[in-house]
Amino acid sequence: MRKKSNQISLVLILTLLFNVLMICPDNVPTVSAESGSSSVTDTTYEPVSVFDKDFTTTPLGLTGSDLGFDYSSYTSGSASAVIEADPYTGTRALHLKANGIVTDGALRNEFQISKTFGEPYTGTISTEITFMQTGTKKDDRIIQFFPSSGTTFLVGAGVTASKGLGYLLSTAPSGSLGAYELGEWHTIRLDFNTVSQKYSLYYDGNIVQARNNMNKSLPIYNLRRLVIAAPGSSGDLWIRGVRVTHSPFMAEPPAPKIVTSGSRNSRVMWTSEHYAYASKYRLRIKLKGESNWRPIGNATTLYKDYTGTNLIPASDINAYYDIAKSASTPLVNGQPYTLGLSVVTRDESGVYNNGVPRDFESKITEFEGTPYATTPLPTPDTSVVGELTSYANYYGYMWKMQAGSSIGDYPFADNTLIQFSEIPSKYASMERIVTTHKDVMRYPLGADGAVQNQIIGFNVKDKTTVYVAIDKNAVLPAWLADWINTGDVIKMTGAASGYTFNIYKKSFSAGSSVLLGYNDYANFDLSRNAGYFAMVERATTGLRLDPATEWVNTSAYALTGSVSESVYLSVYQNKLPVTLPMNGFIGGGNFELNVNLVPGANLFEVYAKRDKSSFFDRVNATINQDSIIPDIRIATPPATVKDAVYTLTGSLSKAASLTIKLNGESVVNSVYQQADEFFSYPLTLQEGNNAIEVSTVDLAGNTNKASYTIAYIFWAGQGAIHDLNGNPVLTLEPSKDIYAEKKVVNTTGADKKLTLWFVLYNADNAMIDFASSIAELKPGETRTLGAGFTLPAEVTKYKVKVFIWDSSNNMVGQSPLAEELVVQ
């Protein structure tokens, strides 16, 4: 009884509130656009879950009846609803299967499961259902909603095999609002309000129908039962989950949130968030600073209603009613206005006002708007495009400059269907003017201030080539007549066969104004062309530097290069400016800049810019100045050596290349040597004097040289004495056989005749016995010389000597070639 009493009280309160609003409609409370919120903060109006089934976590094998669903009666065929693993991902889902069910051709009497709630719900109901079809595409009334009385449903949604998704089931399917694929999961969301009798439909998260009328033939509007149906007479439908939430009717809906606001010539516009419970949006206007709203349309109406079904609610206002003049007065460009937007939920039942529908209005969200004939937009300082001007469109505030384009980018700021699919690399790197699409491209000549050559305007800060890419199907507008067709194309997605845009170009001098005009309006509205967009490329001055010498050992240097036109050059050396003659003016062609280098690295940055332009081209070069001679650190070799191979060692004081010559022939040729890095190179000497020359040169060309002379004397080396067993003889033993030998290598370039002498001396140092071996060795030849004898029985104070002589000049001219070996 208390519940019924509360309902009666609510009706009385709402009736009183309605009377107040009807008497003083201008007293609707307001909120700012920043807050965008309603005074209704009671959690009573928060969505509450009334039915939530997640079949992905439900045990396999359970049936629809196990899960609380009722089965419809069908007169033929067979059907089932069982939790199974779907055939693609193995995820659990409720599998509805129908086979051989006879229908009346309009999807009637098909297999259905339903859920009846314990009480009817009014207000806003939101339902999500995630589904998949397998087998072949079938028409399917996937979900529908019924009130507490009667057999006619409120609203429903489904798919058709031929047209795709989404239609109100009270009428035949019309139009394609999406697409579904076999074996893929999709989600339908239906939001509807029993008071406004409007519904909105979402598909895979995107709204596809907004604030459409529910079935208008019903005697009562509430939700008592939902129905899920399998496809037609036969087919498979998989359901992962169903979720239903409910919000009670709000006597004062939340104030709307402004998404965007903009202006154009004598007009101010708005876009708002979408609300399923909204029957309409109500707009007011007044001059900024005024307290009272001004009439719109006539002397008694203080607002303008928007009842459209755009997916994004949007409208504009271009005049108000001037009571003093008794006439409609256009908005004045440059005059700031305050606008107010509210949401209205219309009671379509009429039960509270003798059959006349009444409005429940939210607080007003206020926002400012100032109409302009044009919308100026700043551009980055780095852009060659100066201030960008949007003519006669609401969405100029969305325009911007974009540095470069990539596959998948959107050419237009307000269109996410058209994307780049092919773009030549030269255009991909250019700046692109990102404009809006429909609003820019659809104004005919003279409409609302849009005249020829005044859709997109900008100036260029430097010499620039502007490129316009326009749909190949468009009738080429007159303003493009003197532009050059480059022959290049850019391709985009967005239509069945995609779009192909031809590219035209035209050059403009620094400071020029560029105006891009109308598109082919009729063909655009008929979807025969997708409009145009623009790209810009600053023309370079052709600045080029000739290759610079990286290392030099003098301070004077000439930088040379060229430019393609008259420019002013600026040069910086290690970040400091270099004074140039004639303030750096170059009349085009080749140039030479004489500079003085400092020790170490010299970074030169050369800039070229046109007169009265802030843009420049830049090249740079690094030149290292080094006049320090590399020291050669080698210890002085001996004057005479007896080894044929002499190892030359040392280091350099700085990094440089090293060259070593022996007797005029390179032994080491330009080997790069780090500073203080030790080097060691063996030199094979020739007999006699040898000239050694060491030289070095660093990267800057600094050189140093050192020369040495080494005399090489051929030396056979000391022999050895062994017994017959090969053991060394260290003392003389009576009557012992001993043997002297020496292995000799001829390391010279001439024949060598050698004699090995093995001599026995007595105590008086008189020679009492000897043996010798003579050999003649050719250059590079190796021979072993040997001679031996038997020692006498008495060897006390005896000794033997081994020595090698040069025997090429008979005995008289012989000279020793080895140290004597003495054993006693």
KEGU-161574 format. One line per 8 residues: number of its first residue (from 1); their letters; for each residue x, y, z of C-alpha. Coordinates in steps of 0.2 Angstrom, whole numbers, plus 5000, padded with zeros to 4 digits. Layout:
BEGIN
NUM = A = X Y Z | ...
END
This chain:
BEGIN
1 = MRKKSNQI = 5000 5000 5000 | 5014 5012 5004 | 5021 5009 4987 | 5005 5014 4978 | 5004 5029 4990 | 5022 5035 4985 | 5017 5033 4966 | 5002 5044 4969
9 = SLVLILTL = 5012 5057 4978 | 5025 5057 4964 | 5011 5061 4952 | 5005 5075 4962 | 5022 5083 4964 | 5026 5081 4945 | 5009 5089 4941 | 5013 5104 4952
17 = LFNVLMIC = 5030 5105 4944 | 5023 5105 4927 | 5011 5119 4931 | 5025 5130 4937 | 5035 5126 4922 | 5021 5130 4910 | 5017 5147 4919 | 5036 5152 4920
25 = PDNVPTVS = 5045 5143 4906 | 5059 5155 4907 | 5063 5150 4925 | 5071 5133 4920 | 5087 5133 4931 | 5103 5133 4922 | 5120 5125 4923 | 5136 5130 4914
33 = AESGSSSV = 5143 5121 4900 | 5158 5117 4910 | 5148 5107 4923 | 5135 5100 4911 | 5127 5091 4926 | 5109 5090 4933 | 5103 5094 4950 | 5098 5076 4951
41 = TDTTYEPV = 5111 5067 4960 | 5100 5055 4969 | 5106 5037 4966 | 5088 5032 4964 | 5091 5036 4945 | 5107 5026 4943 | 5106 5011 4932 | 5102 4995 4941
49 = SVFDKDFT = 5105 4978 4934 | 5089 4968 4933 | 5095 4954 4922 | 5113 4948 4919 | 5118 4932 4911 | 5136 4928 4907 | 5135 4911 4898 | 5154 4910 4896
57 = TTPLGLTG = 5156 4905 4914 | 5140 4894 4914 | 5143 4875 4915 | 5142 4865 4899 | 5126 4856 4896 | 5114 4867 4905 | 5098 4871 4895 | 5089 4887 4893
65 = SDLGFDYS = 5075 4881 4905 | 5089 4877 4918 | 5094 4896 4916 | 5077 4903 4919 | 5071 4905 4901 | 5053 4900 4895 | 5052 4891 4878 | 5039 4897 4865
73 = SYTSGSAS = 5028 4884 4858 | 5032 4880 4840 | 5021 4868 4830 | 5034 4859 4819 | 5052 4854 4818 | 5064 4853 4832 | 5074 4866 4843 | 5086 4867 4857
81 = AVIEADPY = 5095 4880 4869 | 5110 4872 4877 | 5127 4879 4884 | 5140 4872 4872 | 5158 4877 4867 | 5157 4888 4851 | 5165 4880 4836 | 5178 4894 4833
89 = TGTRALHL = 5185 4899 4850 | 5179 4885 4861 | 5171 4899 4872 | 5155 4893 4881 | 5139 4901 4875 | 5121 4898 4874 | 5117 4889 4858 | 5100 4891 4850
97 = KANGIVTD = 5097 4879 4836 | 5081 4878 4826 | 5077 4865 4812 | 5062 4863 4801 | 5051 4875 4810 | 5037 4881 4799 | 5035 4900 4799 | 5023 4912 4790
105 = GALRNEFQ = 5037 4920 4780 | 5039 4935 4792 | 5049 4927 4805 | 5034 4922 4815 | 5032 4906 4825 | 5051 4904 4826 | 5060 4896 4840 | 5061 4908 4855
113 = ISKTFGEP = 5066 4909 4873 | 5060 4922 4884 | 5062 4930 4901 | 5048 4937 4911 | 5052 4949 4925 | 5043 4949 4942 | 5038 4967 4939 | 5036 4979 4924
121 = YTGTISTE = 5049 4992 4922 | 5047 5010 4916 | 5060 5023 4913 | 5076 5020 4903 | 5080 5002 4899 | 5097 4997 4892 | 5100 4980 4885 | 5116 4972 4878
129 = ITFMQTGT = 5117 4955 4869 | 5132 4947 4861 | 5129 4935 4847 | 5136 4925 4833 | 5128 4916 4818 | 5136 4900 4811 | 5132 4890 4796 | 5124 4902 4783
137 = KKDDRIIQ = 5118 4920 4785 | 5100 4920 4791 | 5086 4933 4795 | 5084 4934 4813 | 5074 4944 4826 | 5088 4942 4839 | 5080 4952 4853 | 5063 4960 4856
145 = FFPSSGTT = 5054 4968 4871 | 5036 4966 4877 | 5025 4976 4889 | 5015 4969 4903 | 4999 4967 4892 | 4996 4964 4874 | 5005 4953 4862 | 5013 4968 4852
153 = FLVGAGVT = 5032 4971 4856 | 5039 4988 4861 | 5054 4987 4851 | 5067 4975 4844 | 5082 4973 4834 | 5089 4960 4823 | 5099 4956 4807 | 5095 4952 4789
161 = ASKGLGYL = 5106 4941 4778 | 5104 4954 4764 | 5105 4971 4772 | 5115 4969 4788 | 5110 4974 4805 | 5097 4985 4814 | 5079 4988 4811 | 5064 4991 4821
169 = LSTAPSGS = 5054 4975 4821 | 5037 4983 4819 | 5042 4988 4801 | 5051 4979 4787 | 5070 4980 4788 | 5075 4995 4778 | 5093 5001 4775 | 5109 4994 4781
177 = LGAYELGE = 5115 5000 4798 | 5130 4989 4799 | 5136 4972 4794 | 5138 4956 4803 | 5149 4941 4798 | 5147 4922 4801 | 5159 4916 4814 | 5162 4933 4822
185 = WHTIRLDF = 5155 4940 4838 | 5144 4955 4838 | 5135 4966 4851 | 5118 4974 4849 | 5114 4987 4862 | 5096 4994 4863 | 5092 5009 4874 | 5074 5014 4875
193 = NTVSQKYS = 5063 5025 4886 | 5045 5021 4891 | 5040 5039 4894 | 5047 5047 4878 | 5044 5031 4868 | 5061 5033 4859 | 5074 5020 4856 | 5093 5021 4851
201 = LYYDGNIV = 5102 5006 4843 | 5121 5003 4845 | 5131 4990 4835 | 5148 4984 4841 | 5149 5000 4852 | 5144 5012 4838 | 5127 5021 4838 | 5118 5017 4822
209 = QARNNMNK = 5100 5024 4826 | 5096 5038 4838 | 5080 5043 4846 | 5068 5034 4834 | 5050 5030 4838 | 5045 5014 4847 | 5030 5005 4842 | 5016 5018 4843
217 = SLPIYNLR = 5001 5006 4843 | 5003 5000 4861 | 4990 5003 4875 | 5004 5003 4888 | 5023 5006 4889 | 5033 4996 4901 | 5045 4981 4900 | 5039 4965 4907
225 = RLVIAAPG = 5047 4952 4895 | 5062 4950 4883 | 5063 4937 4869 | 5078 4930 4860 | 5074 4921 4844 | 5084 4908 4833 | 5086 4912 4815 | 5070 4909 4805
233 = SSGDLWIR = 5064 4892 4801 | 5082 4884 4804 | 5099 4890 4809 | 5111 4893 4823 | 5113 4907 4835 | 5126 4908 4849 | 5124 4920 4864 | 5138 4924 4875
241 = GVRVTHSP = 5128 4935 4887 | 5113 4946 4890 | 5113 4961 4902 | 5098 4972 4906 | 5099 4988 4917 | 5085 5000 4922 | 5084 5018 4927 | 5068 5025 4934
249 = FMAEPPAP = 5059 5039 4925 | 5068 5056 4929 | 5056 5071 4932 | 5071 5082 4928 | 5084 5074 4916 | 5102 5078 4918 | 5108 5094 4909 | 5116 5090 4892
257 = KIVTSGSR = 5134 5091 4890 | 5140 5101 4875 | 5152 5092 4864 | 5156 5106 4852 | 5150 5123 4848 | 5155 5134 4833 | 5149 5147 4821 | 5149 5153 4804
265 = NSRVMWTS = 5142 5168 4795 | 5127 5175 4806 | 5125 5158 4814 | 5130 5149 4830 | 5129 5130 4832 | 5130 5116 4845 | 5132 5097 4846 | 5128 5088 4862
273 = EHYAYASK = 5130 5071 4869 | 5117 5058 4864 | 5104 5053 4877 | 5092 5039 4873 | 5078 5047 4885 | 5078 5063 4875 | 5063 5067 4865 | 5071 5083 4859
281 = YRLRIKLK = 5084 5097 4863 | 5079 5114 4867 | 5089 5130 4862 | 5088 5147 4869 | 5098 5163 4865 | 5102 5180 4873 | 5115 5193 4871 | 5130 5190 4882
289 = GESNWRPI = 5127 5199 4899 | 5108 5199 4898 | 5098 5190 4911 | 5083 5186 4901 | 5082 5174 4886 | 5076 5183 4870 | 5061 5176 4860 | 5065 5165 4845
297 = GNATTLYK = 5054 5163 4830 | 5039 5174 4837 | 5036 5185 4852 | 5030 5171 4863 | 5042 5157 4860 | 5058 5158 4870 | 5066 5143 4863 | 5069 5132 4847
305 = DYTGTNLI = 5066 5114 4848 | 5077 5101 4839 | 5068 5085 4836 | 5080 5077 4823 | 5087 5059 4824 | 5105 5063 4820 | 5117 5051 4828 | 5125 5066 4836
313 = PASDINAY = 5112 5079 4841 | 5116 5096 4832 | 5108 5111 4826 | 5110 5130 4824 | 5102 5147 4827 | 5103 5162 4815 | 5091 5174 4822 | 5080 5179 4837
321 = YDIAKSAS = 5064 5189 4838 | 5066 5208 4841 | 5050 5213 4851 | 5053 5231 4848 | 5054 5229 4829 | 5041 5215 4829 | 5053 5206 4817 | 5066 5192 4816
329 = TPLVNGQP = 5083 5199 4818 | 5098 5190 4811 | 5113 5187 4823 | 5127 5200 4821 | 5145 5194 4816 | 5157 5197 4830 | 5143 5199 4843 | 5145 5187 4858
337 = YTLGLSVV = 5129 5178 4863 | 5125 5166 4877 | 5115 5150 4872 | 5106 5138 4883 | 5103 5120 4879 | 5092 5108 4888 | 5085 5090 4886 | 5067 5087 4885
345 = TRDESGVY = 5059 5070 4889 | 5041 5071 4882 | 5028 5061 4891 | 5020 5052 4876 | 5006 5044 4886 | 4997 5060 4890 | 4990 5053 4905 | 4995 5067 4916
353 = NNGVPRDF = 4987 5081 4905 | 4971 5076 4898 | 4979 5067 4884 | 4991 5081 4879 | 5009 5076 4880 | 5019 5086 4893 | 5038 5090 4893 | 5050 5086 4907
361 = ESKITEFE = 5065 5098 4905 | 5082 5097 4912 | 5092 5112 4918 | 5100 5123 4905 | 5118 5121 4900 | 5124 5138 4895 | 5138 5141 4883 | 5145 5156 4873
369 = GTPYATTP = 5144 5158 4854 | 5150 5172 4843 | 5146 5171 4824 | 5159 5176 4811 | 5159 5176 4793 | 5176 5168 4794 | 5186 5158 4807 | 5204 5162 4809
377 = LPTPDTSV = 5215 5148 4815 | 5233 5150 4821 | 5246 5138 4813 | 5263 5133 4821 | 5278 5145 4819 | 5286 5131 4810 | 5273 5130 4796 | 5275 5139 4780
385 = VGELTSYA = 5256 5142 4781 | 5252 5158 4789 | 5235 5161 4798 | 5222 5148 4791 | 5205 5155 4787 | 5189 5144 4787 | 5175 5152 4777 | 5157 5149 4780
393 = NYYGYMWK = 5158 5133 4790 | 5154 5128 4808 | 5169 5116 4811 | 5183 5128 4807 | 5189 5126 4825 | 5194 5107 4820 | 5205 5112 4806 | 5224 5110 4809
401 = MQAGSSIG = 5241 5108 4800 | 5248 5091 4800 | 5266 5087 4797 | 5266 5073 4785 | 5253 5059 4781 | 5254 5040 4783 | 5244 5025 4777 | 5228 5024 4788
409 = DYPFADNT = 5228 5043 4792 | 5211 5052 4789 | 5212 5066 4776 | 5197 5075 4785 | 5195 5079 4803 | 5177 5074 4804 | 5177 5058 4793 | 5183 5041 4800
417 = LIQFSEIP = 5178 5031 4784 | 5190 5039 4772 | 5208 5034 4775 | 5224 5035 4765 | 5228 5018 4757 | 5241 5024 4744 | 5251 5040 4745 | 5267 5043 4735
425 = SKYASMER = 5282 5046 4747 | 5285 5064 4741 | 5267 5069 4747 | 5268 5059 4763 | 5282 5071 4769 | 5272 5087 4765 | 5262 5098 4777 | 5244 5094 4775
433 = IVTTHKDV = 5229 5106 4779 | 5217 5095 4788 | 5199 5102 4786 | 5182 5095 4789 | 5173 5086 4776 | 5155 5088 4773 | 5153 5105 4780 | 5167 5112 4769
441 = MRYPLGAD = 5163 5103 4753 | 5144 5105 4751 | 5141 5124 4750 | 5136 5130 4733 | 5142 5146 4726 | 5135 5161 4736 | 5127 5150 4750 | 5128 5158 4767
449 = GAVQNQII = 5143 5169 4762 | 5152 5155 4753 | 5158 5162 4737 | 5170 5156 4723 | 5188 5155 4729 | 5183 5157 4747 | 5181 5140 4756 | 5199 5138 4762
457 = GFNVKDKT = 5211 5153 4764 | 5228 5155 4770 | 5244 5165 4766 | 5261 5158 4763 | 5277 5164 4773 | 5289 5159 4760 | 5289 5153 4742 | 5278 5138 4742
465 = TVYVAIDK = 5270 5125 4730 | 5252 5121 4735 | 5245 5104 4730 | 5227 5101 4729 | 5221 5082 4729 | 5203 5081 4722 | 5192 5067 4718 | 5194 5061 4700
473 = NAVLPAWL = 5175 5060 4698 | 5173 5078 4703 | 5169 5092 4689 | 5185 5102 4690 | 5180 5119 4697 | 5185 5135 4688 | 5197 5140 4702 | 5208 5125 4697
481 = ADWINTGD = 5209 5129 4679 | 5226 5136 4679 | 5234 5123 4691 | 5245 5110 4684 | 5240 5092 4684 | 5255 5082 4691 | 5249 5065 4685 | 5251 5058 4702
489 = VIKMTGAA = 5237 5051 4712 | 5233 5047 4730 | 5221 5033 4734 | 5209 5031 4749 | 5197 5019 4756 | 5179 5023 4761 | 5169 5017 4746 | 5166 5000 4738
497 = SGYTFNIY = 5180 5003 4726 | 5189 5016 4736 | 5193 5034 4730 | 5206 5040 4719 | 5212 5059 4720 | 5221 5068 4706 | 5234 5080 4712 | 5236 5098 4705
505 = KKSFSAGS = 5249 5110 4709 | 5253 5129 4709 | 5267 5140 4715 | 5265 5155 4726 | 5278 5168 4731 | 5282 5173 4749 | 5267 5183 4757 | 5255 5177 4744
513 = SVLLGYND = 5237 5174 4749 | 5230 5157 4743 | 5211 5155 4742 | 5204 5137 4738 | 5186 5138 4732 | 5170 5127 4731 | 5169 5109 4727 | 5157 5101 4714
521 = YANFDLSR = 5142 5103 4726 | 5129 5092 4717 | 5141 5077 4714 | 5146 5078 4732 | 5128 5077 4739 | 5125 5062 4727 | 5141 5053 4733 | 5149 5055 4716
529 = NAGYFAMV = 5165 5063 4724 | 5173 5064 4740 | 5179 5082 4739 | 5197 5089 4740 | 5211 5093 4752 | 5227 5103 4751 | 5245 5100 4755 | 5260 5113 4755
537 = ERATTGLR = 5278 5112 4752 | 5290 5126 4754 | 5302 5128 4739 | 5320 5127 4744 | 5333 5139 4739 | 5344 5126 4732 | 5357 5129 4745 | 5372 5116 4743
545 = LDPATEWV = 5389 5115 4750 | 5403 5107 4740 | 5412 5093 4750 | 5423 5100 4763 | 5440 5094 4768 | 5438 5086 4785 | 5456 5089 4791 | 5468 5103 4786
553 = NTSAYALT = 5484 5111 4793 | 5482 5129 4788 | 5470 5142 4795 | 5464 5149 4779 | 5450 5140 4770 | 5437 5143 4757 | 5419 5136 4759 | 5411 5134 4742
561 = GSVSESVY = 5394 5130 4736 | 5379 5136 4726 | 5361 5142 4727 | 5347 5142 4714 | 5341 5160 4717 | 5346 5176 4725 | 5347 5174 4744 | 5355 5181 4760
569 = LSVYQNKL = 5368 5169 4768 | 5372 5168 4786 | 5387 5158 4792 | 5390 5152 4810 | 5407 5145 4815 | 5406 5135 4831 | 5389 5145 4835 | 5397 5162 4832
577 = PVTLPMNG = 5392 5173 4817 | 5405 5175 4803 | 5405 5193 4795 | 5402 5191 4777 | 5403 5205 4763 | 5387 5213 4757 | 5378 5206 4772 | 5379 5189 4764
585 = FIGGGNFE = 5369 5193 4749 | 5372 5180 4735 | 5364 5183 4718 | 5362 5165 4714 | 5374 5152 4707 | 5391 5147 4714 | 5398 5156 4729 | 5415 5156 4739
593 = LNVNLVPG = 5416 5160 4757 | 5434 5163 4764 | 5435 5159 4783 | 5449 5158 4796 | 5450 5141 4805 | 5454 5139 4824 | 5464 5125 4830 | 5453 5110 4833
601 = ANLFEVYA = 5435 5107 4826 | 5427 5121 4816 | 5408 5118 4814 | 5401 5129 4800 | 5382 5131 4798 | 5377 5140 4782 | 5359 5147 4781 | 5350 5154 4766
609 = KRDKSSFF = 5334 5163 4766 | 5324 5174 4754 | 5322 5193 4757 | 5308 5196 4769 | 5306 5178 4774 | 5309 5170 4791 | 5311 5153 4783 | 5328 5146 4778
617 = DRVNATIN = 5338 5131 4771 | 5353 5125 4781 | 5368 5115 4777 | 5384 5112 4788 | 5401 5106 4787 | 5415 5101 4800 | 5433 5106 4796 | 5447 5101 4809
625 = QDSIIPDI = 5462 5112 4809 | 5478 5104 4815 | 5496 5110 4813 | 5505 5099 4826 | 5518 5088 4818 | 5518 5070 4825 | 5533 5065 4834 | 5542 5049 4830
633 = RIATPPAT = 5548 5040 4846 | 5561 5027 4841 | 5577 5023 4851 | 5593 5026 4839 | 5598 5009 4832 | 5616 5002 4834 | 5628 5006 4821 | 5633 4988 4818
641 = VKDAVYTL = 5623 4972 4820 | 5627 4954 4817 | 5609 4947 4816 | 5601 4948 4799 | 5584 4953 4806 | 5583 4969 4816 | 5566 4973 4825 | 5562 4992 4824
649 = TGSLSKAA = 5551 4997 4839 | 5543 5014 4844 | 5527 5025 4845 | 5520 5041 4838 | 5515 5056 4849 | 5498 5057 4839 | 5487 5047 4828 | 5494 5046 4810
657 = SLTIKLNG = 5499 5034 4797 | 5516 5026 4798 | 5527 5021 4783 | 5544 5012 4785 | 5556 5010 4771 | 5572 4999 4771 | 5585 5003 4758 | 5571 5012 4748
665 = ESVVNSVY = 5558 4998 4749 | 5542 5000 4759 | 5541 4988 4773 | 5526 4996 4781 | 5515 5007 4770 | 5503 5020 4777 | 5497 5009 4792 | 5486 5020 4804
673 = QQADEFFS = 5494 5021 4821 | 5485 5028 4836 | 5494 5040 4848 | 5506 5032 4860 | 5502 5015 4853 | 5517 5003 4853 | 5523 4996 4836 | 5536 4983 4832
681 = YPLTLQEG = 5541 4978 4814 | 5556 4966 4810 | 5568 4972 4796 | 5578 4959 4786 | 5595 4968 4783 | 5607 4966 4769 | 5625 4963 4771 | 5634 4980 4773
689 = NNAIEVST = 5626 4997 4777 | 5606 4998 4777 | 5596 5014 4776 | 5580 5014 4787 | 5568 5028 4784 | 5553 5031 4795 | 5539 5044 4790 | 5522 5048 4796
697 = VDLAGNTN = 5508 5060 4790 | 5492 5064 4801 | 5474 5067 4795 | 5478 5086 4793 | 5493 5083 4782 | 5507 5086 4795 | 5522 5076 4791 | 5538 5070 4800
705 = KASYTIAY = 5553 5059 4795 | 5567 5050 4803 | 5582 5041 4795 | 5594 5028 4802 | 5609 5018 4795 | 5613 5000 4802 | 5628 4990 4795 | 5625 4971 4795
713 = IFWAGQGA = 5640 4960 4796 | 5638 4942 4791 | 5641 4931 4806 | 5641 4912 4806 | 5641 4911 4825 | 5650 4900 4837 | 5651 4881 4834 | 5648 4866 4846
721 = IHDLNGNP = 5658 4851 4851 | 5650 4834 4854 | 5655 4816 4857 | 5649 4802 4845 | 5633 4800 4855 | 5629 4818 4853 | 5633 4824 4870 | 5641 4841 4873
729 = VLTLEPSK = 5660 4840 4877 | 5664 4851 4892 | 5681 4843 4896 | 5694 4833 4887 | 5695 4815 4890 | 5710 4804 4884 | 5708 4794 4868 | 5690 4800 4866
737 = DIYAEKKV = 5682 4804 4849 | 5675 4821 4848 | 5667 4831 4834 | 5664 4850 4830 | 5650 4857 4820 | 5640 4872 4815 | 5624 4875 4806 | 5626 4890 4795
745 = VNTTGADK = 5613 4900 4785 | 5619 4912 4772 | 5608 4928 4775 | 5617 4938 4762 | 5614 4941 4744 | 5632 4934 4739 | 5640 4917 4739 | 5649 4913 4755
753 = KLTLWFVL = 5665 4901 4756 | 5667 4896 4774 | 5680 4885 4783 | 5677 4877 4800 | 5693 4873 4809 | 5694 4861 4824 | 5712 4862 4831 | 5721 4852 4846
761 = YNADNAMI = 5734 4862 4856 | 5747 4855 4869 | 5752 4862 4885 | 5764 4873 4876 | 5750 4880 4865 | 5758 4871 4850 | 5745 4864 4837 | 5748 4845 4837
769 = DFASSIAE = 5732 4840 4827 | 5718 4848 4817 | 5703 4844 4806 | 5693 4856 4795 | 5677 4857 4784 | 5675 4869 4769 | 5658 4874 4762 | 5652 4887 4749
777 = LKPGETRT = 5634 4893 4752 | 5624 4902 4740 | 5612 4916 4746 | 5599 4909 4757 | 5607 4892 4758 | 5609 4882 4774 | 5624 4870 4777 | 5631 4861 4792
785 = LGAGFTLP = 5650 4861 4793 | 5658 4848 4804 | 5675 4840 4808 | 5682 4828 4821 | 5697 4818 4828 | 5702 4806 4842 | 5711 4814 4857 | 5728 4807 4862
793 = AEVTKYKV = 5730 4796 4878 | 5738 4811 4887 | 5727 4827 4887 | 5734 4835 4903 | 5734 4854 4899 | 5728 4851 4882 | 5714 4861 4873 | 5704 4861 4858
801 = KVFIWDSS = 5697 4876 4848 | 5683 4878 4836 | 5683 4893 4824 | 5675 4898 4807 | 5684 4909 4795 | 5680 4917 4779 | 5690 4907 4766 | 5685 4915 4750
809 = NNMVGQSP = 5702 4924 4749 | 5714 4909 4753 | 5722 4907 4770 | 5730 4923 4770 | 5715 4934 4769 | 5704 4923 4780 | 5695 4933 4793 | 5685 4926 4808
817 = LAEELVVQ = 5666 4924 4806 | 5662 4917 4823 | 5667 4917 4841 | 5681 4904 4846 | 5675 4890 4856 | 5688 4883 4868 | 5687 4866 4878 | 5702 4860 4889
END
